[in-house]
């Protein structure tokens, strides 16, 4: 089983001020401008590139997304994990870890809530080759 750590947020640079923080979840995604959507996805892929390059899966895989929030505030796990799943599966296909991100290659996906981690909040995805 392989563990990949995904960022809960990305920061996009601005021309005149400090960078803008984009928290990655589906509720926020719906309100982003289409340029921001594309930029966030590209930055996300760049941040996880090092962890994915060189991985290759030949059979079916099972994905388990575990959210490690920074605090005890309640959060809708599926809003967080849905967008992470989309971006992560697209990145796996772009980096040629899998031929396609359809049901033929990804058998199942599970979302879970992990421990509070205020030093390193993230989403960890566990990849199990079947």
C-alpha positions in Angstrom: 0.0 0.0 0.0 1.3 3.4 -1.0 0.5 6.7 0.9 0.5 10.0 -0.9 0.0 13.3 1.0 -2.2 15.9 -0.7 -2.4 19.6 0.3 -5.6 20.9 1.8 -4.9 24.3 0.1 -2.8 25.9 -2.6 -1.5 29.4 -2.8 -1.6 31.2 -6.2 0.7 34.1 -6.7 -0.6 37.6 -7.4 1.1 40.5 -9.2 1.1 43.2 -6.5 0.2 41.5 -3.2 0.8 38.3 -1.4 -0.5 35.1 -2.8 -4.2 34.1 -2.6 -5.1 31.0 -0.6 -7.5 28.5 -2.2 -8.9 25.8 0.1 -9.6 22.8 -2.0 -13.2 21.6 -1.5 -16.2 21.4 -3.8 -18.1 24.3 -2.2 -15.3 26.7 -2.9 -14.7 25.2 -6.4 -18.3 26.2 -7.4 -17.5 29.8 -6.7 -14.1 30.1 -8.4 -13.6 31.8 -11.7 -12.8 29.3 -14.5 -9.2 30.7 -14.8 -8.7 30.1 -11.0 -10.1 26.6 -11.3 -7.5 25.8 -14.0 -4.7 27.5 -12.0 -5.5 25.7 -8.8 -5.6 22.3 -10.5 -2.2 23.0 -12.2 -0.6 24.2 -8.9 -2.1 21.1 -7.1 -0.6 18.8 -9.7 2.8 20.5 -9.4 2.7 20.1 -5.6 2.1 16.3 -5.8 4.2 15.6 -8.9 7.3 14.4 -7.0 5.3 11.9 -5.1 3.6 10.4 -8.2 6.4 10.4 -10.8 7.7 6.9 -11.4 4.7 5.2 -9.9 3.0 2.7 -12.2 0.0 0.5 -11.6 -0.9 -2.3 -14.0 -4.0 -3.8 -12.4 -7.0 -2.3 -10.7 -6.5 0.0 -7.7 -8.5 0.9 -4.6 -8.2 4.5 -3.3 -8.8 5.5 0.4 -8.8 9.3 1.1 -8.3 10.2 4.8 -8.9 13.9 5.8 -6.6 15.2 8.6 -8.2 18.6 9.5 -6.3 21.3 11.3 -8.9 21.8 14.0 -12.1 20.3 15.5 -14.5 22.4 13.4 -17.0 20.2 11.7 -16.5 19.7 8.0 -18.3 17.9 5.2 -15.9 15.1 4.3 -17.3 14.4 0.9 -17.0 18.1 -0.1 -13.3 18.0 0.6 -12.6 14.5 -0.8 -14.6 14.8 -4.0 -12.5 17.5 -5.4 -9.3 15.9 -4.1 -10.3 12.6 -5.8 -11.0 14.4 -9.1 -7.6 16.3 -9.1 -5.7 13.3 -7.8 -7.1 10.8 -10.4 -6.5 13.3 -13.2 -2.9 13.8 -12.0 -2.3 10.0 -11.9 -3.5 9.8 -15.5 -1.4 12.8 -16.5 1.8 11.4 -14.9 1.0 8.0 -16.5 0.6 6.1 -13.2 -2.6 4.6 -14.7 -3.8 4.5 -18.3 -7.2 6.1 -17.5 -9.1 7.1 -14.4 -12.3 5.2 -15.1 -13.9 2.2 -13.4 -11.7 -0.2 -15.5 -8.7 0.9 -13.5 -10.0 2.4 -10.2 -12.2 -0.2 -8.6 -13.4 1.8 -5.6 -12.9 4.9 -3.6 -13.5 5.4 0.1 -13.5 8.6 2.2 -12.6 8.6 5.9 -11.9 11.2 8.6 -8.5 10.9 10.3 -7.0 12.5 13.4 -6.7 16.3 13.9 -3.3 17.4 12.7 -2.8 21.2 13.3 0.9 21.0 12.3 0.3 19.3 8.9 -3.3 19.3 7.8 -3.7 17.3 4.7 -5.5 14.6 2.8 -3.7 11.3 2.7 -4.6 8.9 -0.1 -3.8 5.2 0.3 -3.4 3.3 -3.0 -3.9 -0.4 -2.8 -3.2 -2.5 -5.9 -5.6 -5.3 -6.3 
